[in-house]
Amino acid sequence: MKSDYSESVFRRSQKVIPGGVNSPVRSFRGVGGAPVVITRGRGPRVWDVDGNEYLDYLASWGPLIAGHAHPRVVLAVGQTAAKGTSFGAPTLGELELAELITQAMPSLEMIRLVNSGTEAAMSAIRLARAFTGRSKIVKFAGCYHGHSDPLLVKAGSGAATHGVPDSAGVPAAYAQETLVADYNDLSSVEVYFDEWPGQIAALIVEPVAGNMGVVPPTNSFLQGLRKVTEDNGALLIFDEVITGFRVAYGGAQALYGVSPDLTCLGKIIGGGLPVGAYGGRRDVMEQVSPLGPMYQAGTLSGNPIAVAAGIETIKLLQEPNVYEQLEAYSATLATGLHEAASAAGLPTTLNRVGSVMTLFFHPGPIQTWGDVAASDTKRYAKYFHGMLERGVYLAPSAFEASFVSTQHTQDDIKQTIETAAEVMRGLS
């Protein structure tokens, strides 16, 4: 596929934008080469400025569960924008979205809309500290919760791809308040509560890790986190920015039957527009200003256009058999990719929960950040470019996920498996 115009645009971008991109993972540094520049999307496909067409499994890094430019979402956005783009005042739309979310996730008795997943996680951590009067938090190696200072410690995802697990510019004093445990290892959590009794405000976790590739929780891991936090008076925070409305309508907390104290959301609840949210127990959320002393604000929070896109996307997910179809197509894709790799003699592991999955070039099992870090990133890079050249767009990093949308068809899935089989034969 030709990419002359994309490359010229990228060269221009590098002169005025750091690295030529507005988010590090877009740069292709994890796989090599110059990124394609996307000009439009429709359903499960995107097109670049050179006119090349791609079957898209990036889905804007997860939000587009209903595909690109879904007619109902586009209509809702257009009708809302025509009435005004921002008011800095309460609207009916933000109330409707808040009610939809809290009905889907009963653990969220109250919710505050913000502008990004980063802002949601940052605010939830501040709230946990305000509520408990404690300062330390526990997170997991390889789990990414946005780029706020206390959470950029062994953060996985883009940080790992670019070799910056601990960002420059983060004061050492901030990092000292963050305790890093091993995902799927409950004992690594318990030791911190023994070492710092009465000092840990909260534990934050992706209930299904998605920012080191997809790593599901092992049996009883989430239940163990629920118990250890309850026993020690700390709050349990689920970062469901990826998993919320993705792995199930009620998120991972519904899928695994574990209720956190606070939940962070983003991506799907904005239907592809910038949005975030945090919410949880009423007694905790009542500490948020103007009810309580924990201050958090935002001029564009609850933006009417983002809210309209989110409402329409969630309503699309309420239609009959949506998640059954996503599960069926995702299972077919996962099985097909695994069989293609096996036929090519490639050591791979495919982890999947619902419509989100990662193919690791590693014999497996993949249960921890250490397992992920040992995967063959060079072979993934060759696989990525082979797929891209044949019109399949995946995440440009071995530490990310692929997403199936409601707009992918059986023929799309079949085409993807056949393409992957061809590429994998060339890698063996």
C-alpha positions as CSV (number, residue, x, y, z in Angstrom):
1,M,0.0,0.0,0.0
2,K,1.3,3.5,-0.8
3,S,1.7,5.9,2.0
4,D,3.6,8.8,0.4
5,Y,1.2,11.5,1.6
6,S,0.9,10.0,5.1
7,E,4.7,10.1,5.3
8,S,4.9,13.7,4.2
9,V,2.2,14.7,6.6
10,F,4.1,13.0,9.4
11,R,7.3,14.8,8.5
12,R,5.4,18.1,8.7
13,S,3.8,17.1,12.0
14,Q,7.2,16.4,13.6
15,K,8.2,20.0,13.1
16,V,5.4,21.4,15.3
17,I,4.1,18.4,17.4
18,P,6.5,16.4,19.7
19,G,7.3,13.2,17.9
20,G,4.7,14.2,15.3
21,V,1.9,12.8,17.4
22,N,-0.5,13.9,20.2
23,S,-0.2,10.6,22.1
24,P,3.1,8.5,22.1
25,V,1.5,5.2,21.1
26,R,0.5,6.7,17.8
27,S,4.0,7.2,16.6
28,F,4.8,3.6,15.5
29,R,8.0,3.6,17.5
30,G,7.0,0.3,19.0
31,V,6.8,-1.3,15.6
32,G,9.0,0.9,13.4
33,G,8.1,3.0,10.4
34,A,5.9,6.1,10.0
35,P,2.2,6.1,11.1
36,V,-0.6,6.2,8.6
37,V,-2.6,9.4,8.7
38,I,-6.3,8.6,9.0
39,T,-8.8,10.8,7.2
40,R,-12.2,9.1,7.7
41,G,-13.9,6.0,9.1
42,R,-17.2,4.2,8.6
43,G,-18.4,1.1,10.3
44,P,-15.5,-1.3,10.9
45,R,-13.2,0.5,8.4
46,V,-10.9,3.5,8.2
47,W,-9.2,5.2,5.2
48,D,-5.9,7.1,5.2
49,V,-4.9,10.2,3.3
50,D,-3.4,8.1,0.6
51,G,-6.8,6.4,0.0
52,N,-5.8,3.0,1.5
53,E,-8.7,1.2,3.2
54,Y,-8.2,-0.8,6.4
55,L,-10.3,-3.2,8.4
56,D,-10.0,-1.6,11.9
57,Y,-9.4,-3.4,15.1
58,L,-8.0,-0.4,17.0
59,A,-11.4,1.3,17.3
60,S,-9.8,4.5,18.5
61,W,-8.2,2.5,21.3
62,G,-11.6,1.0,22.4
63,P,-14.3,3.7,22.5
64,L,-15.9,2.8,19.1
65,I,-17.8,-0.3,20.1
66,A,-20.5,0.8,17.7
67,G,-18.0,1.3,14.9
68,H,-17.0,4.5,13.1
69,A,-19.5,7.2,12.4
70,H,-22.6,5.2,13.4
71,P,-25.6,7.1,11.9
72,R,-27.4,7.4,15.2
73,V,-24.4,8.7,17.0
74,V,-23.6,11.2,14.2
75,L,-27.2,12.4,14.2
76,A,-27.2,12.9,18.0
77,V,-23.9,14.8,17.8
78,G,-25.1,17.0,15.0
79,Q,-28.4,17.8,16.6
80,T,-26.7,18.6,19.9
81,A,-24.0,20.8,18.3
82,A,-26.6,22.8,16.5
83,K,-28.0,23.9,19.9
84,G,-24.6,24.9,21.3
85,T,-21.3,23.3,22.0
86,S,-20.7,24.1,25.6
87,F,-22.5,26.0,28.4
88,G,-20.6,25.5,31.6
89,A,-23.9,24.9,33.3
90,P,-26.1,21.9,34.1
91,T,-27.8,20.1,31.2
92,L,-30.5,17.4,30.8
93,G,-28.0,15.3,28.8
94,E,-25.4,15.0,31.6
95,L,-28.2,13.9,33.9
96,E,-29.4,11.3,31.4
97,L,-25.9,9.9,30.9
98,A,-25.3,9.8,34.7
99,E,-28.6,7.9,35.2
100,L,-27.7,5.4,32.4
101,I,-24.3,4.6,33.9
102,T,-25.5,4.3,37.5
103,Q,-28.3,2.0,36.4
104,A,-25.9,-0.2,34.6
105,M,-23.4,-0.2,37.5
106,P,-25.2,-0.3,40.8
107,S,-21.9,0.3,42.8
108,L,-21.9,3.8,41.4
109,E,-24.4,5.5,43.6
110,M,-23.2,8.9,42.6
111,I,-21.0,9.9,39.6
112,R,-19.0,13.0,38.4
113,L,-18.3,13.5,34.7
114,V,-14.9,14.7,33.7
115,N,-13.0,15.0,30.4
116,S,-10.7,12.0,30.3
117,G,-9.7,8.7,31.9
118,T,-6.6,10.3,33.2
119,E,-8.7,12.9,35.0
120,A,-11.1,10.3,36.3
121,A,-8.3,8.2,37.9
122,M,-6.5,11.3,39.2
123,S,-9.7,12.5,40.9
124,A,-10.6,9.1,42.3
125,I,-7.1,8.8,44.0
126,R,-7.5,12.3,45.4
127,L,-11.0,11.4,46.7
128,A,-9.8,8.2,48.3
129,R,-7.1,10.1,50.1
130,A,-9.6,12.7,51.3
131,F,-12.0,10.1,52.5
132,T,-9.5,8.0,54.3
133,G,-7.1,10.6,55.5
134,R,-4.3,8.4,54.3
135,S,-1.7,9.1,51.6
136,K,-0.3,5.8,50.1
137,I,-1.9,4.0,47.1
138,V,-1.2,0.5,45.6
139,K,-1.2,0.0,41.9
140,F,0.1,-2.9,39.7
141,A,3.1,-3.1,37.4
142,G,1.9,-2.9,33.8
143,C,-1.4,-1.3,34.6
144,Y,-1.9,2.2,33.2
145,H,-4.3,4.7,34.8
146,G,-3.5,7.9,32.8
147,H,-0.5,10.2,33.0
148,S,-1.0,11.9,36.4
149,D,2.1,12.1,38.5
150,P,1.5,9.5,41.2
151,L,0.3,6.9,38.7
152,L,3.2,7.0,36.2
153,V,5.1,4.3,38.0
154,K,5.6,1.0,36.1
155,A,2.7,2.1,34.0
156,G,2.8,-0.4,31.1
157,S,1.2,0.6,27.7
158,G,2.8,3.5,26.0
159,A,5.3,4.0,28.8
160,A,6.6,0.5,28.4
161,T,6.6,0.7,24.6
162,H,8.8,3.8,24.6
163,G,11.1,2.6,27.4
164,V,9.9,5.2,29.9
165,P,8.3,3.2,32.8
166,D,8.8,6.1,35.2
167,S,8.3,9.5,33.5
168,A,10.7,12.3,33.8
169,G,9.3,15.2,35.6
170,V,7.6,13.2,38.4
171,P,9.0,14.2,41.8
172,A,10.5,11.3,43.8
173,A,8.3,12.2,46.7
174,Y,5.2,11.5,44.6
175,A,6.5,8.1,43.5
176,Q,7.3,7.2,47.1
177,E,3.6,7.3,47.9
178,T,2.8,4.7,45.2
179,L,3.4,1.1,46.1
180,V,3.7,-1.2,43.0
181,A,2.4,-4.8,43.3
182,D,2.3,-7.7,40.8
183,Y,-0.9,-8.2,38.9
184,N,-2.6,-11.6,39.7
185,D,-0.4,-12.0,42.8
186,L,-2.4,-11.3,45.9
187,S,0.5,-12.0,48.2
188,S,2.4,-9.0,46.7
189,V,-0.6,-6.8,47.8
190,E,-0.9,-8.3,51.3
191,V,2.7,-7.6,52.1
192,Y,2.1,-3.8,51.6
193,F,-0.8,-3.7,54.0
194,D,1.3,-5.6,56.5
195,E,4.2,-3.2,56.0
196,W,2.1,0.1,56.0
197,P,-0.8,-0.6,58.4
198,G,-3.3,2.2,58.4
199,Q,-1.5,4.2,55.8
200,I,-2.9,2.9,52.5
201,A,-5.8,5.0,51.1
202,A,-6.7,2.9,48.1
203,L,-5.8,0.2,45.7
204,I,-6.4,0.9,42.0
205,V,-6.6,-1.9,39.4
206,E,-7.7,-2.6,35.9
207,P,-10.1,-5.5,36.7
208,V,-9.0,-6.9,33.3
209,A,-5.6,-5.5,32.5
210,G,-5.7,-3.9,29.1
211,N,-2.7,-1.6,29.0
212,M,-0.1,-4.4,29.0
213,G,-2.2,-6.3,26.5
214,V,-5.2,-8.2,27.7
215,V,-4.5,-10.1,30.9
216,P,-7.6,-11.5,32.7
217,P,-7.7,-11.8,36.5
218,T,-7.0,-15.3,37.8
219,N,-9.5,-17.1,39.9
220,S,-10.3,-15.2,43.1
221,F,-7.8,-12.4,42.5
222,L,-10.4,-9.6,42.4
223,Q,-12.3,-11.2,45.3
224,G,-9.0,-11.2,47.2
225,L,-8.4,-7.5,46.5
226,R,-11.9,-6.8,47.7
227,K,-11.3,-8.6,51.0
228,V,-7.8,-7.2,51.7
229,T,-9.0,-3.6,51.1
230,E,-12.1,-4.1,53.3
231,D,-10.1,-5.7,56.1
232,N,-7.7,-2.7,56.1
233,G,-10.0,0.2,55.7
234,A,-8.8,1.1,52.2
235,L,-10.9,1.8,49.1
236,L,-10.9,-0.5,46.1
237,I,-10.9,1.4,42.8
238,F,-11.7,-0.3,39.5
239,D,-10.3,1.5,36.5
240,E,-12.9,0.4,33.9
241,V,-11.9,3.0,31.3
242,I,-11.4,0.1,28.9
243,T,-13.7,-2.5,30.3
244,G,-16.7,-0.4,31.1
245,F,-19.6,-1.4,28.8
246,R,-17.0,-3.4,26.8
247,V,-16.6,-6.8,28.5
248,A,-20.2,-6.6,29.7
249,Y,-22.9,-4.0,29.8
250,G,-22.2,-3.5,33.5
251,G,-18.5,-3.7,33.0
252,A,-16.0,-6.1,34.6
253,Q,-17.5,-5.6,38.0
254,A,-20.7,-7.2,36.7
255,L,-18.8,-9.9,34.8
256,Y,-16.8,-11.0,37.9
257,G,-19.3,-10.1,40.6
258,V,-17.1,-7.8,42.6
259,S,-18.3,-4.4,43.7
260,P,-15.5,-1.7,44.1
261,D,-15.9,1.4,46.2
262,L,-15.0,3.7,43.3
263,T,-15.0,3.2,39.5
264,C,-13.2,5.2,36.8
265,L,-14.8,5.2,33.3
266,G,-14.1,6.7,29.9
267,K,-13.9,5.7,26.2
268,I,-17.3,4.1,25.4
269,I,-19.3,6.4,27.7
270,G,-18.3,9.2,25.3
271,G,-19.0,7.3,22.1
272,G,-15.6,8.4,20.7
273,L,-15.6,12.0,22.1
274,P,-13.4,13.1,25.0
275,V,-15.0,12.1,28.3
276,G,-14.3,10.5,31.6
277,A,-16.2,9.8,34.9
278,Y,-15.6,8.6,38.4
279,G,-18.2,7.4,40.8
280,G,-19.0,5.0,43.6
281,R,-20.4,4.8,47.2
282,R,-22.6,7.7,48.1
283,D,-20.7,8.4,51.4
284,V,-17.4,8.6,49.5
285,M,-18.7,10.8,46.6
286,E,-20.3,13.2,49.1
287,Q,-16.8,14.3,49.9
288,V,-16.6,15.9,46.4
289,S,-17.0,19.7,46.2
290,P,-19.4,21.4,46.5
291,L,-20.8,18.8,49.0
292,G,-17.4,18.1,50.6
293,P,-13.8,19.3,50.9
294,M,-12.3,17.4,48.0
295,Y,-12.0,19.9,45.1
296,Q,-12.3,18.9,41.5
297,A,-13.7,21.0,38.6
298,G,-13.7,21.3,34.9
299,T,-15.0,23.9,32.4
300,L,-15.9,21.3,29.8
301,S,-17.0,18.5,32.2
302,G,-20.3,17.0,31.0
303,N,-19.8,18.6,27.6
304,P,-23.2,18.3,25.8
305,I,-21.7,16.9,22.5
306,A,-19.7,14.2,24.2
307,V,-22.6,13.3,26.5
308,A,-25.0,13.0,23.4
309,A,-22.5,10.6,21.7
310,G,-22.2,8.6,24.9
311,I,-26.0,8.3,25.5
312,E,-26.6,7.1,22.0
313,T,-23.8,4.6,22.2
314,I,-25.1,3.1,25.4
315,K,-28.6,2.9,24.0
316,L,-27.3,1.0,21.0
317,L,-25.7,-1.5,23.5
318,Q,-29.1,-2.0,25.1
319,E,-30.5,-3.6,22.0
320,P,-31.2,-7.3,22.0
321,N,-28.3,-9.8,21.4
322,V,-25.6,-7.1,21.1
323,Y,-23.2,-8.7,23.5
324,E,-24.0,-12.2,22.3
325,Q,-23.0,-11.1,18.8
326,L,-19.8,-9.5,20.0
327,E,-18.9,-12.6,22.0
328,A,-19.6,-14.9,19.1
329,Y,-17.6,-12.9,16.5
330,S,-14.8,-12.3,19.0
331,A,-14.5,-16.0,19.9
332,T,-14.4,-16.9,16.2
333,L,-11.6,-14.3,15.6
334,A,-9.6,-15.5,18.6
335,T,-9.9,-19.2,17.7
336,G,-9.0,-18.4,14.1
337,L,-5.9,-16.4,15.0
338,H,-4.7,-19.1,17.5
339,E,-5.2,-21.8,14.9
340,A,-3.4,-19.8,12.2
341,A,-0.4,-19.3,14.6
342,S,-0.3,-23.0,15.5
343,A,-0.4,-24.0,11.8
344,A,2.6,-21.7,11.2
345,G,4.4,-23.1,14.1
346,L,4.5,-19.9,16.0
347,P,4.6,-19.8,19.8
348,T,1.7,-17.5,20.7
349,T,-0.9,-17.0,23.4
350,L,-4.2,-15.3,22.8
351,N,-5.9,-13.7,25.8
352,R,-9.5,-12.5,25.4
353,V,-12.3,-11.2,27.6
354,G,-15.4,-10.5,25.5
355,S,-14.7,-8.3,22.5
356,V,-11.2,-7.2,23.7
357,M,-8.1,-9.4,23.0
358,T,-4.4,-9.5,22.6
359,L,-2.2,-11.9,20.6
360,F,1.1,-12.3,22.4
361,F,4.1,-13.8,20.6
362,H,4.9,-15.9,23.7
363,P,4.1,-19.5,24.5
364,G,2.3,-18.5,27.6
365,P,0.6,-18.5,29.9
366,I,0.4,-14.7,30.1
367,Q,-0.7,-13.7,33.6
368,T,1.7,-11.1,34.9
369,W,3.6,-8.1,33.6
370,G,6.7,-10.2,33.7
371,D,5.1,-12.7,31.3
372,V,4.1,-9.8,29.0
373,A,7.5,-8.2,29.0
374,A,9.0,-11.5,27.9
375,S,7.0,-11.7,24.7
376,D,8.6,-11.3,21.3
377,T,8.0,-7.6,20.4
378,K,10.1,-7.8,17.2
379,R,8.0,-10.6,15.8
380,Y,4.9,-8.6,16.7
381,A,6.3,-5.6,14.7
382,K,6.7,-7.8,11.7
383,Y,3.1,-9.2,12.2
384,F,1.7,-5.7,12.6
385,H,3.3,-4.4,9.3
386,G,2.3,-7.6,7.5
387,M,-1.3,-7.1,8.5
388,L,-1.2,-3.3,7.8
389,E,0.1,-3.9,4.3
390,R,-2.8,-6.2,3.6
391,G,-5.4,-3.8,4.9
392,V,-5.9,-4.8,8.6
393,Y,-5.2,-2.1,11.2
394,L,-4.1,-3.2,14.6
395,A,-2.5,-1.4,17.6
396,P,1.0,-0.3,16.8
397,S,2.3,-1.9,20.0
398,A,2.7,-5.4,21.4
399,F,1.4,-4.2,24.7
400,E,-2.1,-3.2,23.5
401,A,-5.4,-4.7,22.7
402,S,-7.6,-5.4,19.6
403,F,-11.3,-4.5,19.7
404,V,-14.3,-6.0,17.8
405,S,-17.2,-3.7,17.2
406,T,-20.9,-4.3,16.5
407,Q,-20.2,-3.3,12.9
408,H,-17.7,-6.1,12.1
409,T,-19.3,-8.9,10.1
410,Q,-18.7,-12.6,9.7
411,D,-17.0,-11.9,6.4
412,D,-14.7,-9.3,8.1
413,I,-13.7,-11.9,10.7
414,K,-13.1,-14.5,8.1
415,Q,-11.0,-12.1,6.0
416,T,-9.0,-11.1,9.0
417,I,-8.2,-14.8,9.9
418,E,-7.2,-15.6,6.3
419,T,-4.9,-12.5,6.2
420,A,-3.3,-13.4,9.6
421,A,-2.7,-16.9,8.4
422,E,-0.9,-15.6,5.3
423,V,1.2,-13.2,7.4
424,M,2.1,-15.8,10.0
425,R,3.3,-18.3,7.4
426,G,5.8,-15.6,6.5
427,L,7.0,-15.2,10.1
428,S,7.7,-18.9,10.8
